[in-house]
């Protein structure tokens, strides 16, 4: 019992340390903060107020939505109260019986606020109505109607833009929790699986990666975030992917690859982060979006391969079995990229590095007869 709890605590602490050291979280969020920004630079966010409103959290959008309408109703309520006071319409002013008010039944601050609300929302209950006696009241009615229409358009636009943000479409594109290294088509490859959970396509999809690591230059300079390009491809190429079903992306580990110098016993001792990007255009909305995730050395399994998940039924329909999306099987793999290219038959079966319980490792003797993808 205590051993189980201790393991859970250690796993939780390790996960927290992993999150702190990541630049890009598994869900694509960037772990970065800006400091020592000059105070004058903050006005740039106010100048680009539309982007600021679209990007802020929903709780603040709802707050500004409620505050903008309520505040405008109250301010115009005070103006209507001021007009009624100047005309002697209020109850405490004891207007004569033959007195003609600027606005019927506006006799106090509460009724002035109600009239302001009814005017801006075009409710018009009929209990309060404007009379043609006061030109200032007519002008105020026009101003409030125009300002109310502007507030309506702006807030509706912000809410609609937030609902239709392209990053929401990215939520339905998922990557495998771990990457694997194994032979493929005569080459040693690092493979990642990605799936589109919607039936609508991502048009013009492109996949690429960045390897982030700390690098020391010959001049003694330390580069905290040195970026190295990582090329990914599928069997049909690397541009304009036909993203109708889950794809297995792979990076060839050759002499030009930064993974060439790594081996099965040194991989998890390295300090780097592999960030994978997928850019595309949603077919239904024509909006561009980017999906990203990252892998640290502990999330790369050497000597494993993904199970196939695409098959064809007797009726001729193609079927995707997502139960195998995160399952792998050990395969004979060289201990290092140099061994793979120079020492034939130098292979092993590894079981290191699969501490993620959601990434299931299974042993199979006869793989199912399915179409690999």
C-alpha positions in Angstrom: 0.0 0.0 0.0 2.7 2.5 1.0 4.9 1.4 -1.9 2.0 2.1 -4.3 1.4 5.6 -2.8 5.1 6.3 -2.8 5.3 5.4 -6.5 2.3 7.6 -7.3 3.9 10.5 -5.5 7.2 10.1 -7.3 5.4 9.8 -10.6 3.4 13.0 -9.9 6.6 14.9 -8.9 8.4 13.7 -12.0 5.4 14.9 -14.1 5.5 18.3 -12.5 9.3 18.6 -13.1 8.7 17.6 -16.7 6.0 20.3 -17.2 8.3 22.9 -15.7 11.2 22.0 -18.0 9.1 21.9 -21.2 8.8 24.8 -23.5 5.7 23.3 -25.2 3.3 21.3 -23.1 1.7 18.1 -24.5 -1.5 20.1 -25.3 0.5 22.8 -27.2 0.6 25.5 -24.7 3.9 27.4 -24.4 5.6 27.6 -21.1 7.2 31.0 -21.3 6.8 34.4 -19.6 8.0 37.9 -20.4 9.7 40.1 -17.9 11.0 43.6 -17.6 8.7 45.0 -20.3 8.6 48.7 -20.4 5.4 50.3 -19.0 4.9 52.2 -22.3 4.8 48.9 -24.2 1.6 47.9 -22.4 -0.3 50.6 -24.5 0.4 48.5 -27.6 -2.1 45.9 -26.2 -4.7 48.7 -25.9 -4.0 49.9 -29.4 -4.6 46.4 -30.7 -7.7 46.1 -28.5 -9.5 43.7 -30.9 -6.8 41.0 -30.6 -6.6 41.7 -26.9 -10.3 41.1 -26.4 -10.3 37.9 -28.6 -7.4 36.4 -26.7 -8.4 37.1 -23.1 -10.0 34.4 -21.1 -13.8 33.7 -21.2 -14.3 35.0 -17.6 -13.0 38.4 -18.6 -15.0 38.4 -21.8 -18.2 37.7 -19.8 -17.2 40.4 -17.2 -16.7 43.0 -19.9 -19.9 41.9 -21.6 -22.0 42.5 -18.4 -20.0 45.6 -17.4 -20.3 47.4 -20.7 -24.1 47.1 -21.0 -24.8 47.7 -17.3 -22.4 50.7 -17.2 -23.9 52.3 -20.4 -27.4 51.8 -19.0 -26.5 53.5 -15.7 -24.6 56.4 -17.3 -27.4 57.2 -19.7 -29.9 56.7 -16.9 -28.0 59.5 -15.1 -28.3 61.7 -18.2 -32.0 61.0 -18.5 -32.4 61.9 -14.8 -30.5 65.1 -15.4 -32.8 66.1 -18.3 -35.9 65.3 -16.3 -34.5 67.4 -13.4 -33.8 70.4 -15.6 -37.3 70.2 -16.9 -38.8 69.9 -13.5 -40.3 66.4 -14.1 -39.2 64.7 -10.8 -41.6 63.9 -8.0 -39.7 65.9 -5.4 -39.9 69.0 -7.6 -43.8 68.9 -7.3 -44.6 69.7 -11.0 -48.0 71.3 -11.7 -50.9 69.2 -13.0 -50.6 70.7 -16.5 -46.9 70.1 -16.7 -45.6 68.3 -19.9 -42.5 66.2 -19.1 -39.6 65.4 -21.4 -40.2 61.7 -20.9 -43.5 60.3 -19.5 -43.3 58.5 -16.2 -39.6 59.3 -15.6 -40.0 60.8 -12.1 -36.9 59.5 -10.3 -33.5 57.8 -10.7 -34.9 54.3 -10.8 -37.4 55.1 -13.6 -34.7 57.0 -15.5 -32.5 53.9 -15.3 -35.4 51.7 -16.5 -36.1 54.1 -19.4 -32.4 54.0 -20.4 -32.5 50.2 -20.4 -35.7 50.0 -22.4 -34.3 52.5 -24.9 -30.9 50.8 -25.5 -32.4 47.3 -25.7 -35.4 48.5 -27.8 -37.8 46.8 -25.4 -40.4 49.6 -25.2 -42.9 48.4 -22.6 -45.0 51.5 -23.4 -45.1 52.9 -19.8 -42.4 55.4 -20.5 -42.2 57.4 -23.8 -40.3 60.4 -25.1 -42.2 63.6 -25.8 -41.2 66.2 -28.5 -40.9 69.0 -25.9 -37.1 68.7 -25.2 -34.7 68.8 -28.1 -31.9 67.6 -25.8 -33.8 64.5 -25.0 -34.2 63.7 -28.7 -30.5 64.1 -29.3 -29.7 61.9 -26.3 -32.1 59.2 -27.6 -30.2 59.2 -30.9 -26.8 59.0 -29.2 -27.8 56.2 -26.9 -29.3 54.2 -29.8 -26.1 54.5 -31.9 -23.8 53.7 -29.0 -25.9 50.7 -28.0 -25.7 49.3 -31.5 -21.9 49.7 -31.5 -21.6 47.9 -28.2 -23.9 45.1 -29.5 -21.9 44.6 -32.6 -18.5 44.7 -30.8 -19.4 42.2 -28.1 -21.2 39.8 -30.5 -18.1 39.9 -32.8 -15.8 39.1 -29.9 -17.9 36.2 -28.7 -18.3 34.8 -32.2 -14.6 35.2 -32.9 -13.7 33.3 -29.7 -16.1 30.5 -30.4 -14.7 30.1 -33.9 -11.0 30.4 -33.1 -8.9 28.0 -35.2 -7.3 26.6 -32.1 -10.6 25.0 -31.2 -10.3 22.9 -34.3 -6.9 21.9 -33.2 -8.5 20.2 -30.2 -9.7 17.4 -32.4 -6.2 16.6 -33.7 -4.2 14.3 -31.3 -0.7 13.1 -31.2 0.6 9.9 -29.7 1.8 10.3 -26.1 5.2 8.9 -27.0 7.5 8.6 -30.0 9.2 5.3 -31.1 12.5 4.5 -32.8 12.6 1.5 -35.0 13.6 0.4 -38.5 11.4 1.4 -41.4 11.9 0.9 -45.1 15.6 0.1 -44.6 16.3 3.2 -42.4 16.3 3.9 -38.7 13.4 6.2 -38.0 11.8 8.1 -35.2 8.0 7.8 -35.6 5.1 9.7 -34.2 1.4 9.0 -34.8 -1.2 11.7 -35.4 -4.9 11.5 -35.9 -7.7 13.7 -37.0 -10.8 12.9 -34.9 -13.2 14.7 -37.4 -14.2 13.4 -40.8 -13.6 16.8 -42.3 -10.2 17.1 -43.8 -7.3 19.4 -43.0 -6.4 20.9 -46.3 -2.7 21.5 -47.2 -1.4 19.9 -44.0 2.3 20.2 -43.4 4.3 18.6 -40.6 7.7 19.7 -39.3 9.6 19.7 -36.1 12.2 21.6 -34.0 14.7 20.1 -31.6 15.3 22.4 -28.7 18.5 21.9 -26.7 21.2 23.8 -24.8 24.3 24.2 -26.9 27.8 25.5 -26.2 29.5 27.4 -29.1 33.3 27.3 -29.7 33.4 30.8 -28.4 32.2 29.7 -25.0 28.7 31.1 -25.5 25.8 29.0 -24.1 22.7 29.0 -26.2 19.7 28.1 -24.0 17.3 27.4 -26.8 19.2 26.2 -29.8 16.8 25.2 -32.5 17.5 22.4 -35.0 15.1 21.6 -37.9 13.7 18.1 -37.9 12.1 16.9 -41.1 9.1 14.6 -40.9 7.3 12.7 -43.7 4.9 10.0 -44.5 5.3 7.5 -47.3 3.7 9.9 -49.8 6.0 12.8 -48.8 6.0 15.6 -46.3 3.8 18.3 -47.9 0.0 18.4 -48.6 -0.8 15.3 -46.5 -4.0 13.4 -47.2 -5.1 13.7 -43.6 -8.3 11.5 -43.9 -7.1 8.9 -41.4 -4.4 8.6 -38.7 -0.9 8.9 -40.1 2.4 7.7 -38.8 5.0 10.4 -39.3 8.7 9.5 -39.3 12.0 11.2 -39.3 15.0 9.3 -40.9 17.9 9.1 -38.5 20.9 9.5 -40.8 24.2 11.3 -40.4 22.6 14.7 -40.8 20.1 14.0 -38.0 20.8 15.2 -34.4 19.6 11.8 -33.2 22.5 10.0 -35.0 24.8 10.5 -32.0 22.3 9.0 -29.6 22.0 5.4 -28.4 19.5 3.3 -26.4 21.5 3.7 -23.2 22.2 7.4 -23.6 18.9 8.7 -25.0 17.2 9.2 -21.7 20.3 11.0 -20.3 20.1 13.7 -22.9 18.5 17.0 -22.3 16.4 18.2 -25.3 12.8 18.7 -26.4 11.3 17.7 -29.7 8.5 20.0 -30.7 6.3 18.8 -33.5 4.1 21.1 -35.5 1.2 20.4 -37.9 -0.2 23.3 -40.0 -3.3 23.1 -42.1 -6.5 24.7 -43.1 -9.9 23.5 -41.9 -12.1 22.3 -44.7 -15.3 23.5 -43.2 -14.3 27.0 -42.1 -11.3 27.7 -44.3 -9.4 28.9 -41.3 -5.7 28.1 -40.8 -4.6 26.5 -37.5 -1.6 25.0 -36.0 -1.4 21.9 -33.7 1.8 21.3 -31.7 3.1 19.0 -29.0 6.5 18.0 -27.6 8.5 15.0 -26.6 11.2 14.8 -24.0 13.8 12.0 -23.9 11.7 10.0 -21.4 8.9 9.9 -23.9 10.9 8.3 -26.8 10.9 4.5 -26.8 13.8 2.9 -28.5 13.1 -0.5 -30.2 9.4 -0.3 -30.5 6.9 0.3 -33.4 3.3 1.3 -33.5 0.6 -1.3 -34.1 -1.4 -0.8 -37.3 -4.9 0.6 -36.7 -6.4 0.7 -40.2 -8.2 -2.3 -41.8 -10.8 -2.9 -44.4 -14.0 -4.8 -43.7 -15.6 -7.4 -45.9 -18.1 -4.7 -47.1 -15.1 -2.7 -48.5 -15.2 0.0 -45.8 -12.1 1.3 -44.2 -12.1 1.0 -40.4 -9.9 2.9 -37.9 -9.4 1.1 -34.6 -8.4 3.8 -32.1 -7.9 1.2 -29.4 -4.5 0.5 -31.0 -3.6 4.2 -31.4 -1.3 4.1 -28.3 -0.2 0.5 -28.5 3.3 -0.6 -29.5 5.2 -3.8 -30.0 8.9 -4.4 -29.5 10.9 -4.9 -32.7 14.5 -5.8 -33.4 16.4 -2.5 -33.5 20.1 -1.6 -33.4 21.5 -0.1 -30.2 22.5 3.1 -31.9 22.2 4.8 -35.3 25.9 4.1 -36.0 25.4 0.4 -35.3 22.4 0.3 -37.6 24.4 1.8 -40.6 27.7 0.0 -40.0 27.2 -3.1 -37.9 24.8 -5.6 -39.4 22.8 -7.8 -37.0 23.5 -5.6 -34.0 19.9 -5.5 -32.8 18.1 -5.8 -29.5 14.6 -5.8 -27.9 14.2 -2.9 -25.4 11.6 -2.5 -22.7 13.0 0.7 -21.2 11.2 4.0 -21.2 7.5 3.1 -21.2 6.5 4.3 -17.8 3.4 6.0 -19.3 0.6 3.6 -18.5 -1.6 4.9 -21.3 1.0 3.9 -23.8 0.5 0.1 -23.8 3.2 -2.3 -24.8 2.0 -5.7 -26.0 3.7 -8.8 -27.3 2.4 -10.4 -30.5 3.7 -13.3 -32.5 1.5 -13.0 -35.5 0.5 -9.4 -36.2 -3.1 -9.0 -37.4 -3.6 -8.9 -41.1 -4.5 -5.3 -41.5 -3.4 -2.5 -43.7 -0.6 -0.5 -42.3 -0.7 3.3 -42.5 
